[in-house]
Structures are given as C-alpha cells and as structure tokens.
Amino acid sequence: MKRKDLMRRLREIATDKEVGLVFARQGSARDLALGQLRIPIPRHNEIAEGTAKAILRRAEDA
C-alpha cells in the first residue's frame, strides 16, 4: 500500500473517532498519535500490505 493511501485512511479513522492525528516523533519510523494511541509508521513510500493492515486494525480498535 502506498504511504499516502495509508495516511489518508488514518485521517478518515481519526475524523470518524473525532480525535486528532499528530506526528509525535521522527526517526527510523514516524510515530503518529491518534488520540492517546501512538502508532509507528514506516518511512518507506511503499508499505507491505500486512503491515498496513495491522496499522489500520490497531487504529480502528483504539
């Protein structure tokens, strides 16, 4: 999955849950804060499907 598509989906989830989506840290992986939850996002433009699904599942469950 393209990184921009993953970010778009995460923004939609944040909007649905009415929480903020903020870059929390920069480094080898970027941490996004979705409300109180911090999710590491790989810096690569192309993210493996399994990794993207796990990130989205974690965001939806929070």
MMTF fields as JSON, N, C-alpha, C and O atoms, coordinates in Angstrom:
{
  "mmtfVersion": "1.0.0",
  "mmtfProducer": "UNKNOWN",
  "numBonds": 247,
  "numAtoms": 248,
  "numGroups": 62,
  "numChains": 1,
  "numModels": 1,
  "chainsPerModel": [1],
  "groupsPerChain": [62],
  "chainIdList": ["A"],
  "bondAtomList": [4, 2, 8, 6, 12, 10, 16, 14, 20, 18, 24, 22, 28, 26, 32, 30, 36, 34, 40, 38, 44, 42, 48, 46, 52, 50, 56, 54, 60, 58, 64, 62, 68, 66, 72, 70, 76, 74, 80, 78, 84, 82, 88, 86, 92, 90, 96, 94, 100, 98, 104, 102, 108, 106, 112, 110, 116, 114, 120, 118, 124, 122, 128, 126, 132, 130, 136, 134, 140, 138, 144, 142, 148, 146, 152, 150, 156, 154, 160, 158, 164, 162, 168, 166, 172, 170, 176, 174, 180, 178, 184, 182, 188, 186, 192, 190, 196, 194, 200, 198, 204, 202, 208, 206, 212, 210, 216, 214, 220, 218, 224, 222, 228, 226, 232, 230, 236, 234, 240, 238, 244, 242],
  "bondOrderList": [1, 1, 1, 1, 1, 1, 1, 1, 1, 1, 1, 1, 1, 1, 1, 1, 1, 1, 1, 1, 1, 1, 1, 1, 1, 1, 1, 1, 1, 1, 1, 1, 1, 1, 1, 1, 1, 1, 1, 1, 1, 1, 1, 1, 1, 1, 1, 1, 1, 1, 1, 1, 1, 1, 1, 1, 1, 1, 1, 1, 1],
  "groupList": [{"groupName": "MET", "atomNameList": ["N", "CA", "C", "O"], "elementList": ["N", "C", "C", "O"], "formalChargeList": [0, 0, 0, 0], "bondAtomList": [1, 0, 2, 1, 3, 2], "bondOrderList": [1, 1, 2], "singleLetterCode": "M", "chemCompType": "L-PEPTIDE LINKING"}, {"groupName": "LYS", "atomNameList": ["N", "CA", "C", "O"], "elementList": ["N", "C", "C", "O"], "formalChargeList": [0, 0, 0, 0], "bondAtomList": [1, 0, 2, 1, 3, 2], "bondOrderList": [1, 1, 2], "singleLetterCode": "K", "chemCompType": "L-PEPTIDE LINKING"}, {"groupName": "ARG", "atomNameList": ["N", "CA", "C", "O"], "elementList": ["N", "C", "C", "O"], "formalChargeList": [0, 0, 0, 0], "bondAtomList": [1, 0, 2, 1, 3, 2], "bondOrderList": [1, 1, 2], "singleLetterCode": "R", "chemCompType": "L-PEPTIDE LINKING"}, {"groupName": "ASP", "atomNameList": ["N", "CA", "C", "O"], "elementList": ["N", "C", "C", "O"], "formalChargeList": [0, 0, 0, 0], "bondAtomList": [1, 0, 2, 1, 3, 2], "bondOrderList": [1, 1, 2], "singleLetterCode": "D", "chemCompType": "L-PEPTIDE LINKING"}, {"groupName": "LEU", "atomNameList": ["N", "CA", "C", "O"], "elementList": ["N", "C", "C", "O"], "formalChargeList": [0, 0, 0, 0], "bondAtomList": [1, 0, 2, 1, 3, 2], "bondOrderList": [1, 1, 2], "singleLetterCode": "L", "chemCompType": "L-PEPTIDE LINKING"}, {"groupName": "GLU", "atomNameList": ["N", "CA", "C", "O"], "elementList": ["N", "C", "C", "O"], "formalChargeList": [0, 0, 0, 0], "bondAtomList": [1, 0, 2, 1, 3, 2], "bondOrderList": [1, 1, 2], "singleLetterCode": "E", "chemCompType": "L-PEPTIDE LINKING"}, {"groupName": "ILE", "atomNameList": ["N", "CA", "C", "O"], "elementList": ["N", "C", "C", "O"], "formalChargeList": [0, 0, 0, 0], "bondAtomList": [1, 0, 2, 1, 3, 2], "bondOrderList": [1, 1, 2], "singleLetterCode": "I", "chemCompType": "L-PEPTIDE LINKING"}, {"groupName": "ALA", "atomNameList": ["N", "CA", "C", "O"], "elementList": ["N", "C", "C", "O"], "formalChargeList": [0, 0, 0, 0], "bondAtomList": [1, 0, 2, 1, 3, 2], "bondOrderList": [1, 1, 2], "singleLetterCode": "A", "chemCompType": "L-PEPTIDE LINKING"}, {"groupName": "THR", "atomNameList": ["N", "CA", "C", "O"], "elementList": ["N", "C", "C", "O"], "formalChargeList": [0, 0, 0, 0], "bondAtomList": [1, 0, 2, 1, 3, 2], "bondOrderList": [1, 1, 2], "singleLetterCode": "T", "chemCompType": "L-PEPTIDE LINKING"}, {"groupName": "VAL", "atomNameList": ["N", "CA", "C", "O"], "elementList": ["N", "C", "C", "O"], "formalChargeList": [0, 0, 0, 0], "bondAtomList": [1, 0, 2, 1, 3, 2], "bondOrderList": [1, 1, 2], "singleLetterCode": "V", "chemCompType": "L-PEPTIDE LINKING"}, {"groupName": "GLY", "atomNameList": ["N", "CA", "C", "O"], "elementList": ["N", "C", "C", "O"], "formalChargeList": [0, 0, 0, 0], "bondAtomList": [1, 0, 2, 1, 3, 2], "bondOrderList": [1, 1, 2], "singleLetterCode": "G", "chemCompType": "PEPTIDE LINKING"}, {"groupName": "PHE", "atomNameList": ["N", "CA", "C", "O"], "elementList": ["N", "C", "C", "O"], "formalChargeList": [0, 0, 0, 0], "bondAtomList": [1, 0, 2, 1, 3, 2], "bondOrderList": [1, 1, 2], "singleLetterCode": "F", "chemCompType": "L-PEPTIDE LINKING"}, {"groupName": "GLN", "atomNameList": ["N", "CA", "C", "O"], "elementList": ["N", "C", "C", "O"], "formalChargeList": [0, 0, 0, 0], "bondAtomList": [1, 0, 2, 1, 3, 2], "bondOrderList": [1, 1, 2], "singleLetterCode": "Q", "chemCompType": "L-PEPTIDE LINKING"}, {"groupName": "SER", "atomNameList": ["N", "CA", "C", "O"], "elementList": ["N", "C", "C", "O"], "formalChargeList": [0, 0, 0, 0], "bondAtomList": [1, 0, 2, 1, 3, 2], "bondOrderList": [1, 1, 2], "singleLetterCode": "S", "chemCompType": "L-PEPTIDE LINKING"}, {"groupName": "PRO", "atomNameList": ["N", "CA", "C", "O"], "elementList": ["N", "C", "C", "O"], "formalChargeList": [0, 0, 0, 0], "bondAtomList": [1, 0, 2, 1, 3, 2], "bondOrderList": [1, 1, 2], "singleLetterCode": "P", "chemCompType": "L-PEPTIDE LINKING"}, {"groupName": "HIS", "atomNameList": ["N", "CA", "C", "O"], "elementList": ["N", "C", "C", "O"], "formalChargeList": [0, 0, 0, 0], "bondAtomList": [1, 0, 2, 1, 3, 2], "bondOrderList": [1, 1, 2], "singleLetterCode": "H", "chemCompType": "L-PEPTIDE LINKING"}, {"groupName": "ASN", "atomNameList": ["N", "CA", "C", "O"], "elementList": ["N", "C", "C", "O"], "formalChargeList": [0, 0, 0, 0], "bondAtomList": [1, 0, 2, 1, 3, 2], "bondOrderList": [1, 1, 2], "singleLetterCode": "N", "chemCompType": "L-PEPTIDE LINKING"}],
  "groupTypeList": [0, 1, 2, 1, 3, 4, 0, 2, 2, 4, 2, 5, 6, 7, 8, 3, 1, 5, 9, 10, 4, 9, 11, 7, 2, 12, 10, 13, 7, 2, 3, 4, 7, 4, 10, 12, 4, 2, 6, 14, 6, 14, 2, 15, 16, 5, 6, 7, 5, 10, 8, 7, 1, 7, 6, 4, 2, 2, 7, 5, 3, 7],
  "groupIdList": [1, 2, 3, 4, 5, 6, 7, 8, 9, 10, 11, 12, 13, 14, 15, 16, 17, 18, 19, 20, 21, 22, 23, 24, 25, 26, 27, 28, 29, 30, 31, 32, 33, 34, 35, 36, 37, 38, 39, 40, 41, 42, 43, 44, 45, 46, 47, 48, 49, 50, 51, 52, 53, 54, 55, 56, 57, 58, 59, 60, 61, 62],
  "secStructList": [7, 5, 2, 2, 2, 2, 2, 2, 2, 2, 2, 2, 2, 2, 2, 2, 2, 6, 7, 7, 3, 3, 3, 3, 3, 7, 1, 1, 3, 3, 3, 3, 3, 3, 6, 6, 3, 3, 3, 3, 3, 3, 1, 1, 1, 5, 7, 7, 2, 2, 2, 2, 2, 2, 2, 2, 2, 2, 2, 2, 2, 7],
  "xCoordList": [0.859, 0.0, 0.907, 1.93, 0.53, 1.276, 1.102, 0.033, 2.164, 2.144, 1.062, 0.394, 0.885, -0.124, -1.534, -2.404, -1.768, -3.076, -3.312, -4.417, -2.267, -2.368, -2.661, -3.512, -1.97, -2.192, -3.616, -4.245, -4.122, -5.491, -6.487, -7.418, -6.286, -7.179, -7.092, -8.107, -5.881, -5.727, -6.422, -7.011, -6.349, -7.062, -8.566, -9.253, -9.083, -10.517, -10.921, -11.965, -10.098, -10.381, -10.374, -11.248, -9.394, -9.315, -10.538, -11.065, -10.992, -12.176, -13.417, -14.239, -13.558, -14.71, -14.735, -15.802, -13.562, -13.474, -13.416, -13.437, -13.344, -13.264, -12.075, -12.206, -10.904, -9.652, -8.636, -8.811, -7.579, -6.544, -5.557, -5.387, -4.918, -3.867, -2.646, -2.638, -1.607, -0.453, 0.829, 0.916, 1.84, 3.16, 3.772, 3.933, 4.114, 4.64, 6.163, 6.775, 6.793, 8.239, 8.745, 8.042, 9.954, 10.612, 11.804, 12.37, 12.188, 13.324, 13.28, 12.883, 13.688, 13.66, 12.223, 11.964, 11.301, 9.868, 9.195, 9.603, 8.185, 7.472, 6.377, 5.665, 6.244, 5.155, 4.03, 4.238, 2.841, 1.649, 0.868, 0.743, 0.347, -0.523, -1.953, -2.344, -2.716, -4.134, -4.871, -5.118, -5.219, -5.746, -4.625, -3.584, -4.813, -3.79, -2.904, -1.884, -3.266, -2.535, -1.398, -1.592, -0.206, 0.924, 1.155, 1.263, 1.229, 1.394, 2.647, 2.733, 3.63, 4.804, 4.446, 3.841, 4.822, 4.559, 5.91, 6.725, 6.172, 7.441, 7.602, 6.616, 8.844, 9.11, 9.112, 9.211, 9.006, 9.062, 7.815, 6.736, 7.969, 6.819, 5.861, 4.649, 6.391, 5.573, 5.626, 6.702, 4.461, 4.368, 3.72, 2.718, 4.297, 3.781, 2.317, 1.907, 1.535, 0.092, -0.195, -1.076, 0.545, 0.326, 0.585, -0.158, 1.637, 1.968, 0.887, 0.463, 0.445, -0.596, -1.896, -2.555, -2.267, -3.492, -3.39, -4.358, -2.215, -2.019, -2.119, -2.701, -1.557, -1.625, -3.074, -3.521, -3.806, -5.206, -6.069, -6.954, -5.813, -6.573, -6.333, -7.263, -5.078, -4.739, -5.41, -5.887, -5.448, -6.081, -7.59, -8.186, -8.21, -9.662, -10.08, -11.147, -9.243, -9.566, -9.384, -9.941, -8.623, -8.33, -9.524, -9.448],
  "yCoordList": [-1.17, 0.0, 1.236, 1.269, 2.208, 3.454, 4.185, 4.148, 4.846, 5.553, 6.629, 6.815, 7.336, 8.402, 7.83, 8.473, 6.614, 5.967, 5.56, 5.706, 5.051, 4.686, 5.922, 5.878, 7.011, 8.248, 8.759, 9.251, 8.648, 9.079, 8.266, 8.822, 6.942, 6.071, 6.394, 6.391, 6.673, 7.024, 8.348, 8.503, 9.304, 10.578, 10.356, 10.98, 9.469, 9.149, 8.519, 8.857, 7.608, 6.966, 8.005, 7.991, 8.909, 9.951, 10.857, 11.249, 11.19, 12.037, 11.326, 11.934, 10.042, 9.268, 9.162, 9.215, 9.013, 8.883, 10.242, 10.319, 11.307, 12.675, 12.868, 13.452, 12.368, 12.568, 13.167, 13.118, 13.73, 14.328, 13.29, 12.231, 13.592, 12.762, 13.657, 14.579, 13.39, 14.283, 13.473, 12.364, 14.023, 13.402, 13.589, 14.719, 12.486, 12.552, 12.491, 13.066, 11.812, 11.636, 11.347, 10.745, 11.776, 11.482, 10.587, 10.664, 9.757, 8.867, 7.785, 8.04, 6.565, 5.473, 5.14, 4.703, 5.346, 5.222, 6.432, 6.897, 6.931, 8.081, 7.567, 6.623, 8.181, 7.834, 8.824, 10.037, 8.292, 9.119, 8.954, 7.844, 10.037, 9.976, 10.101, 11.116, 9.057, 9.024, 9.055, 8.013, 10.252, 10.4, 10.091, 10.745, 9.108, 8.694, 7.569, 7.252, 6.968, 5.836, 6.332, 7.22, 5.75, 6.058, 4.868, 3.729, 5.147, 4.093, 4.394, 5.461, 3.473, 3.684, 3.427, 2.407, 4.352, 4.25, 4.202, 5.106, 3.181, 3.123, 4.338, 4.912, 4.719, 5.894, 5.579, 6.496, 4.326, 3.937, 4.404, 4.509, 4.682, 5.081, 3.921, 4.123, 2.718, 1.519, 0.712, 0.32, 0.469, -0.255, -1.605, -1.685, -2.662, -4.017, -4.094, -3.472, -4.869, -4.975, -5.45, -4.912, -6.456, -6.973, -5.918, -5.815, -5.134, -4.063, -2.992, -2.515, -2.615, -1.588, -2.049, -1.27, -3.315, -3.841, -3.844, -3.525, -4.205, -4.221, -2.811, -2.618, -1.828, -0.435, 0.038, 0.654, -0.245, 0.178, -0.528, 0.087, -1.814, -2.564, -1.973, -1.82, -1.647, -1.054, 0.304, 0.629, 1.092, 2.414, 2.294, 3.07, 1.335, 1.17, 0.635, 0.985, -0.211, -0.793, 0.19, -0.007, 1.226, 2.179, 3.047, 3.899],
  "zCoordList": [0.0, 0.0, 0.0, 0.683, -0.746, -0.767, 0.563, 1.171, 0.998, 2.275, 2.298, 3.316, 1.188, 1.152, 1.295, 1.881, 0.758, 0.911, 2.365, 2.886, 3.01, 4.423, 5.269, 6.157, 5.002, 5.76, 5.544, 6.481, 4.33, 4.04, 4.866, 5.45, 4.911, 5.697, 7.186, 7.884, 7.676, 9.094, 9.413, 10.483, 8.477, 8.682, 8.745, 9.554, 7.895, 7.912, 9.242, 9.8, 9.748, 11.034, 12.146, 13.014, 12.129, 13.156, 13.098, 14.139, 11.903, 11.749, 12.271, 12.957, 11.952, 12.422, 13.941, 14.551, 14.552, 16.007, 16.704, 17.933, 15.911, 16.424, 17.356, 18.432, 16.93, 17.659, 16.701, 15.483, 17.255, 16.437, 15.922, 16.527, 14.819, 14.246, 14.11, 13.293, 14.91, 15.003, 14.874, 15.4, 14.169, 14.155, 15.533, 15.995, 16.193, 17.551, 17.58, 18.48, 16.625, 16.668, 15.263, 14.451, 14.985, 13.721, 14.02, 15.11, 13.093, 13.282, 12.223, 11.086, 12.592, 11.62, 11.231, 10.11, 12.152, 11.865, 12.488, 13.552, 11.84, 12.395, 13.306, 12.963, 14.455, 15.353, 15.131, 15.133, 14.942, 14.843, 16.127, 16.643, 16.641, 17.808, 17.313, 16.736, 17.549, 17.2, 18.528, 19.135, 18.976, 20.325, 21.305, 21.268, 22.183, 23.148, 22.611, 23.223, 21.497, 20.93, 20.04, 19.21, 20.219, 19.337, 18.419, 18.873, 17.126, 16.126, 15.304, 14.697, 15.27, 14.412, 12.945, 12.615, 12.083, 10.647, 9.927, 10.116, 9.111, 8.374, 7.457, 6.995, 7.201, 6.377, 4.886, 4.072, 4.512, 3.108, 2.359, 2.942, 1.064, 0.245, 0.03, -0.055, -0.058, -0.251, 1.046, 1.497, 1.639, 2.904, 2.62, 1.909, 3.18, 2.961, 3.386, 4.366, 2.63, 2.894, 4.312, 4.982, 4.771, 6.12, 7.179, 8.156, 6.988, 7.925, 7.905, 8.957, 6.721, 6.597, 7.25, 7.938, 7.036, 7.649, 9.165, 9.855, 9.691, 11.142, 11.718, 12.785, 11.021, 11.474, 11.482, 12.449, 10.414, 10.328, 11.372, 11.967, 11.595, 12.602, 13.992, 14.784, 14.271, 15.572, 15.742, 16.829, 14.682, 14.745, 14.929, 15.676, 14.258, 14.36, 15.728, 16.231, 16.333, 17.636, 18.783, 19.863, 18.562, 19.649, 19.969, 20.854]
}
